[in-house]
Amino acid sequence: MIAKIFRFHGHNSLRYVYSKGQAVRSQLFTIKYVPNSRRTNPRFSVVVSKKVIKSAVGRNRIRRRLYEYLRTHTDSLKGTYDIVVICTSSELRTLPFEDISTQLTQLFEKASLYK
């Protein structure tokens, strides 16, 4: 699990990123991000809708896999951002972790969030 200092707290922070953030999309994910100069650490959130996958077990599995990627790649970020990863496909539950990792890396590079 990702450390508490790297997580969002409250719905207003998410609402701010949704309204003011820039988006980068792929077939499996959407990443919304906004710079946050008031923080020293980046913050992350993973959103998996019930429309994507009905069972809570499946949604939590996807969430855990994505948080693991984010936990291992926080050192690579260029600055302090608020980042929301939105899952748009149910095939993330069975996709190998290496494929998820390459997809997310491509999206983060496309958004120029990596060093």
C-alpha positions in Angstrom: 0.0 0.0 0.0 1.1 3.5 -0.7 2.1 5.7 2.3 -0.4 8.1 3.8 1.5 11.2 2.8 1.1 10.2 -0.9 -2.7 9.8 -0.7 -5.6 12.2 -1.3 -7.8 13.2 1.7 -11.3 14.3 1.0 -13.4 14.7 -2.0 -12.7 18.4 -2.6 -9.1 17.6 -3.7 -10.4 15.1 -6.2 -13.0 17.5 -7.4 -10.2 20.2 -7.9 -8.1 17.8 -10.0 -11.2 16.8 -12.1 -12.1 20.3 -12.9 -8.7 22.0 -13.2 -6.4 19.1 -14.2 -5.0 18.1 -17.6 -5.8 14.7 -18.9 -3.8 12.1 -20.8 -5.7 9.1 -22.1 -5.1 5.6 -23.3 -7.3 2.6 -23.9 -7.0 1.3 -20.3 -6.4 4.5 -18.3 -6.9 8.2 -18.0 -4.5 10.2 -15.9 -5.6 13.6 -14.7 -2.9 15.8 -13.0 -2.4 19.3 -11.7 0.7 20.8 -10.2 0.6 21.5 -6.5 3.3 23.8 -5.2 1.9 23.9 -1.7 3.0 20.3 -1.1 6.4 18.6 -0.8 5.3 15.2 -1.9 3.1 14.1 -4.9 -0.4 12.8 -4.1 -2.1 9.9 -5.9 -5.6 8.5 -6.2 -6.9 5.5 -8.1 -10.5 5.5 -9.2 -12.2 2.3 -10.4 -15.9 2.8 -11.1 -18.6 0.3 -10.6 -19.4 0.7 -14.3 -16.0 -0.8 -15.1 -16.2 -3.8 -12.8 -19.1 -4.7 -10.6 -17.5 -6.8 -7.9 -15.7 -4.9 -5.0 -13.0 -7.7 -5.0 -12.1 -7.0 -8.6 -12.1 -3.2 -8.1 -9.8 -3.5 -5.1 -7.5 -5.9 -6.9 -7.0 -3.3 -9.7 -6.6 -0.6 -7.2 -3.9 -2.5 -5.3 -2.0 -3.3 -8.5 -2.0 0.4 -9.6 -1.0 1.6 -6.2 2.0 -0.8 -6.3 3.1 0.7 -9.5 2.8 4.3 -8.1 4.6 3.3 -5.0 7.6 2.1 -6.9 7.8 5.0 -9.3 7.3 8.1 -7.0 11.0 8.8 -7.2 10.8 9.3 -11.0 8.3 12.2 -10.9 9.6 15.6 -11.9 7.7 17.8 -9.4 4.9 17.8 -6.9 1.6 16.9 -8.6 -1.8 15.7 -7.6 -2.4 12.7 -9.9 -5.6 10.7 -10.4 -5.5 7.4 -12.3 -8.9 6.5 -13.7 -9.4 3.0 -14.9 -11.5 2.6 -18.0 -11.2 -1.1 -18.7 -12.1 -4.3 -16.8 -9.3 -6.2 -18.4 -6.8 -4.6 -15.9 -7.8 -7.3 -13.4 -6.2 -10.1 -15.5 -3.6 -8.2 -17.4 0.0 -9.0 -16.5 1.7 -6.4 -14.2 4.4 -5.8 -16.8 1.8 -4.7 -19.4 0.2 -2.4 -16.9 3.6 -1.0 -15.9 4.6 -0.2 -19.5 1.2 1.4 -20.3 1.4 3.6 -17.2 5.0 4.5 -18.0 4.1 5.6 -21.5 1.2 7.7 -20.2 3.4 9.4 -17.6 6.1 10.1 -20.2 3.4 11.5 -22.6 2.3 13.8 -19.8 6.0 14.7 -19.2 5.7 14.0 -15.5 8.9 11.9 -15.4 12.4 13.2 -15.1 
